[in-house]
């Protein structure tokens, strides 16, 4: 995302919904040239055990625009 005028409020609104849907905890968000990396923990509870697994998602700018319902302007030059 080398663009200079990113619409961070909209991007983080989309990411917030994504993080909630995936039920991620201890989340780390990293920006890269053409998207965002989201890493976090997912807790799996069984009858007698609780297990934590690390999940990582690489989301391109196109992925994020699709997730926003096709909103344009998340990534402007």
C-alpha positions as a Markdown table, in Angstrom:
| # | Residue | x | y | z |
|---|---|---|---|---|
| 1 | Unk | 0.0 | 0.0 | 0.0 |
| 2 | Unk | 2.5 | 2.5 | -1.1 |
| 3 | Unk | -0.3 | 5.1 | -1.6 |
| 4 | Unk | 0.1 | 8.2 | 0.4 |
| 5 | Unk | -3.5 | 8.9 | 1.5 |
| 6 | Unk | -4.9 | 5.7 | 2.9 |
| 7 | Unk | -8.4 | 5.9 | 4.5 |
| 8 | Unk | -7.3 | 4.3 | 7.8 |
| 9 | Unk | -10.7 | 4.8 | 9.6 |
| 10 | Unk | -12.4 | 2.8 | 6.8 |
| 11 | Unk | -9.6 | 0.2 | 6.6 |
| 12 | Unk | -9.7 | -0.4 | 10.3 |
| 13 | Unk | -13.5 | -0.6 | 10.3 |
| 14 | Unk | -13.2 | -3.4 | 7.7 |
| 15 | Unk | -10.4 | -5.1 | 9.7 |
| 16 | Unk | -12.4 | -4.9 | 12.9 |
| 17 | Unk | -15.3 | -6.8 | 11.4 |
| 18 | Unk | -12.9 | -9.4 | 10.0 |
| 19 | Unk | -11.1 | -9.8 | 13.3 |
| 20 | Unk | -14.4 | -10.2 | 15.1 |
| 21 | Unk | -15.7 | -12.8 | 12.6 |
| 22 | Unk | -12.5 | -14.8 | 12.9 |
| 23 | Unk | -12.7 | -14.5 | 16.7 |
| 24 | Unk | -9.0 | -13.4 | 16.9 |
| 25 | Unk | -7.3 | -12.4 | 20.2 |
| 26 | Unk | -3.9 | -10.8 | 20.7 |
| 27 | Unk | -4.0 | -9.3 | 17.2 |
| 28 | Unk | -1.1 | -7.7 | 15.3 |
| 29 | Unk | -1.8 | -5.7 | 12.1 |
| 30 | Unk | 1.1 | -5.0 | 9.7 |
| 31 | Unk | 0.9 | -2.9 | 6.6 |
| 32 | Unk | 2.9 | -3.9 | 3.5 |
| 33 | Unk | 3.2 | -2.5 | 0.0 |
| 34 | Unk | -0.1 | -3.8 | -1.3 |
| 35 | Unk | -2.1 | -4.9 | 1.7 |
| 36 | Unk | -2.3 | -5.8 | 5.3 |
| 37 | Unk | -1.2 | -8.8 | 7.3 |
| 38 | Unk | -3.4 | -9.8 | 10.3 |
| 39 | Unk | -2.0 | -12.2 | 12.9 |
| 40 | Unk | -3.8 | -13.3 | 16.0 |
| 41 | Unk | -4.6 | -16.2 | 18.3 |
| 42 | Unk | -7.7 | -18.3 | 18.2 |
| 43 | Unk | -8.9 | -20.2 | 21.3 |
| 44 | Unk | -10.4 | -23.6 | 20.8 |
| 45 | Unk | -12.3 | -25.0 | 23.8 |
| 46 | Unk | -12.9 | -28.7 | 24.0 |
| 47 | Unk | -14.7 | -30.6 | 26.8 |
| 48 | Unk | -11.5 | -31.0 | 28.8 |
| 49 | Unk | -8.9 | -28.8 | 27.1 |
| 50 | Unk | -8.4 | -25.3 | 25.8 |
| 51 | Unk | -6.1 | -24.9 | 22.9 |
| 52 | Unk | -4.7 | -21.7 | 21.4 |
| 53 | Unk | -3.6 | -21.6 | 17.7 |
| 54 | Unk | -1.9 | -18.8 | 15.8 |
| 55 | Unk | -3.6 | -17.6 | 12.6 |
| 56 | Unk | -2.1 | -15.3 | 10.0 |
| 57 | Unk | -4.0 | -13.7 | 7.1 |
| 58 | Unk | -2.5 | -11.8 | 4.2 |
| 59 | Unk | -5.1 | -9.4 | 2.7 |
| 60 | Unk | -4.4 | -7.5 | -0.5 |
| 61 | Unk | -5.9 | -4.0 | -1.1 |
| 62 | Unk | -8.3 | -5.7 | -3.5 |
| 63 | Unk | -9.4 | -8.2 | -0.8 |
| 64 | Unk | -10.0 | -5.3 | 1.6 |
| 65 | Unk | -12.1 | -3.4 | -1.0 |
| 66 | Unk | -14.2 | -6.5 | -1.6 |
| 67 | Unk | -14.6 | -6.9 | 2.2 |
| 68 | Unk | -15.8 | -3.3 | 2.4 |
| 69 | Unk | -18.6 | -4.1 | 0.0 |
| 70 | Unk | -16.7 | -2.7 | -3.0 |
| 71 | Unk | -16.1 | 0.7 | -1.5 |
| 72 | Unk | -13.7 | 2.6 | -3.5 |
| 73 | Unk | -11.3 | 5.1 | -2.0 |
| 74 | Unk | -9.8 | 2.9 | 0.8 |
| 75 | Unk | -6.6 | 3.2 | -1.1 |
| 76 | Unk | -6.1 | 6.5 | -2.9 |
| 77 | Unk | -3.0 | 7.9 | -4.5 |
